[in-house]
Amino acid sequence: MPRTITKAAPDRLAAVLAAVLGTDWTLPTVPEWPAVFTSETADRDLTCYPDWKNGRIIFELSPAGAASGDFDRRLFAKYTPDLTGHDHIHAWLADGDLAAVADALAVILERLIELPLPERVPLADPLQTERERLAEQARELAANASYFAAGLIWSQPVGDDAQRLATLAQGLAHTATRVDELRGHKNPRR
């Protein structure tokens, strides 16, 4: 069954989340996934995006403007809506009753935002940590690539999957460059 993905879905969810978060949080400037809300007061970013494979919404709380080195300082929460009457999460985001789940989202977000972010822990071996992160990113990229391939085989829209792959590949390239730098390679091979 083909997926219908609309550009309106990020705007619809952003409007509901803006009402939940209040005026301390700035709305995303671009209506696309992932949607990023920023609180200058709390110095935090709240990122949300649909998890198509599992039919849920992922929320990620991090320090504002977090760099890849702050990966261990992120907190996650997930919300799985009732998709009855919808083929997938994108259809629910595009035309489901998002206002009906505002209270549930409020509870999830309030609990997430109240939690303190983990403290930065000095790493004993930065190369090992980056290599582990690189391996995890490679696994995630491979898993998403299989869903992309399935979408191609089943003639489903694959534009959003391709964008997700590009984002993952960009993160993988950044981490790989960092691993090369830690290994002492000044000009990594291309």
BATIVEX-132189 format. One line per 2 residues: number of its first residue (from 1); their letters; for each residue x, y, z of C-alpha. Coordinates in steps of 0.02 Angstrom, whole numbers, plus 50000, padded with zeros to 5 digits. Example, Ala and Ser with C-alpha at 12.3 -4.5 7.8 and 13.67 -1.06 7.14 Angstrom:
<atoms>
1> AS> 50615 49775 50390  50684 49947 50357
</atoms>
This chain:
<atoms>
1> MP> 50000 50000 50000  50083 50165 49949
3> RT> 50127 50294 50080  50055 50468 50060
5> IT> 50174 50596 50133  50123 50777 50144
7> KA> 50220 50932 50185  50076 50991 50296
9> AP> 50109 50857 50428  50257 50945 50514
11> DR> 50156 51107 50523  50005 51019 50598
13> LA> 50106 50933 50734  50208 51091 50765
15> AV> 50048 51189 50798  49989 51062 50928
17> LA> 50161 51053 51010  50175 51243 51013
19> AV> 50013 51252 51112  50081 51120 51232
21> LG> 50254 51198 51252  50198 51378 51270
23> TD> 50290 51539 51230  50458 51488 51303
25> WT> 50489 51382 51149  50521 51446 50973
27> LP> 50433 51354 50832  50531 51269 50693
29> TV> 50575 51391 50555  50560 51263 50415
31> PE> 50406 51150 50396  50498 50985 50374
33> WP> 50557 50836 50474  50640 50839 50594
35> AV> 50548 50984 50676  50657 51076 50802
37> FT> 50589 51185 50942  50712 51294 51040
39> SE> 50702 51366 51215  50829 51503 51245
41> TA> 50775 51511 51428  50815 51327 51458
43> DR> 50955 51324 51327  50880 51167 51251
45> DL> 50817 51101 51084  50669 50984 51067
47> TC> 50674 50885 50906  50528 50780 50846
49> YP> 50506 50668 50695  50398 50521 50642
51> DW> 50467 50345 50653  50383 50271 50499
53> KN> 50442 50094 50532  50367 50086 50708
55> GR> 50219 50205 50684  50266 50328 50821
57> II> 50335 50501 50853  50509 50521 50927
59> FE> 50552 50669 51040  50734 50710 51075
61> LS> 50788 50839 51205  50966 50906 51192
63> PA> 51070 51058 51235  51029 51201 51115
65> GA> 51131 51185 50956  51204 51020 51015
67> AS> 51352 50960 50917  51390 50779 50880
69> GD> 51500 50775 51035  51345 50804 51142
71> FD> 51261 50643 51086  51275 50571 51261
73> RR> 51183 50722 51332  51017 50687 51245
75> LF> 50855 50619 51315  50721 50530 51214
77> AK> 50534 50501 51229  50415 50413 51110
79> YT> 50229 50426 51076  50135 50291 50983
81> PD> 49965 50353 50924  49814 50247 50884
83> LT> 49826 50235 50694  49652 50161 50673
85> GH> 49584 50221 50506  49757 50270 50443
87> DH> 49880 50164 50345  50035 50234 50430
89> IH> 50103 50373 50541  50119 50497 50396
91> AW> 49934 50479 50354  49889 50505 50537
93> LA> 49999 50660 50546  49924 50726 50384
95> DG> 49739 50707 50427  49718 50629 50599
97> DL> 49642 50720 50748  49802 50786 50827
99> AA> 49708 50899 50948  49632 50743 51027
101> VA> 49805 50684 51082  49867 50853 51146
103> DA> 49843 50803 51328  49944 50643 51307
105> LA> 50081 50738 51216  50081 50869 51354
107> VI> 50113 50737 51488  50255 50659 51387
109> LE> 50337 50826 51347  50319 50896 51523
111> RL> 50403 50742 51596  50541 50748 51465
113> IE> 50575 50934 51485  50580 50922 51676
115> LP> 50719 50794 51672  50895 50861 51689
117> LP> 51007 50825 51541  51145 50700 51578
119> ER> 51309 50778 51628  51453 50767 51509
121> VP> 51565 50624 51561  51749 50637 51520
123> LA> 51793 50498 51400  51940 50388 51436
125> DP> 51967 50344 51253  51888 50466 51128
127> LQ> 51943 50359 50980  51852 50205 51047
129> TE> 51696 50309 51084  51695 50383 50908
131> RE> 51724 50211 50831  51576 50142 50928
133> RL> 51469 50290 50873  51527 50261 50693
135> AE> 51476 50078 50702  51305 50124 50773
137> QA> 51278 50255 50637  51327 50128 50504
139> RE> 51201 50003 50574  51064 50136 50575
141> LA> 51107 50188 50397  51100 50006 50339
143> AN> 50931 49978 50422  50858 50136 50343
145> AS> 50932 50088 50175  50836 49924 50181
147> YF> 50672 50019 50210  50717 50135 50067
149> AA> 50748 49984 49954  50582 49907 50008
151> GL> 50495 50069 49963  50573 50062 49790
153> IW> 50522 49881 49766  50342 49913 49822
155> SQ> 50329 50075 49720  50302 50182 49875
157> PV> 50357 50364 49888  50539 50365 49942
159> GD> 50582 50550 49947  50574 50566 50137
161> DA> 50669 50402 50158  50804 50468 50041
163> QR> 50817 50629 50141  50834 50527 50301
165> LA> 50971 50423 50219  51061 50582 50165
167> TL> 51053 50651 50342  51117 50487 50415
169> AQ> 51255 50478 50285  51307 50656 50326
171> GL> 51319 50612 50511  51416 50454 50468
173> AH> 51538 50554 50361  51563 50680 50502
175> TA> 51599 50543 50629  51714 50451 50507
177> TR> 51814 50612 50482  51827 50630 50671
179> VD> 51890 50449 50686  52020 50484 50552
181> EL> 52076 50641 50643  52091 50547 50807
183> RG> 52195 50415 50718  52313 50553 50661
185> HK> 52262 50565 50478  52270 50748 50432
187> NP> 52204 50728 50255  52084 50580 50252
189> RR> 52072 50487 50087  51922 50531 49980
</atoms>
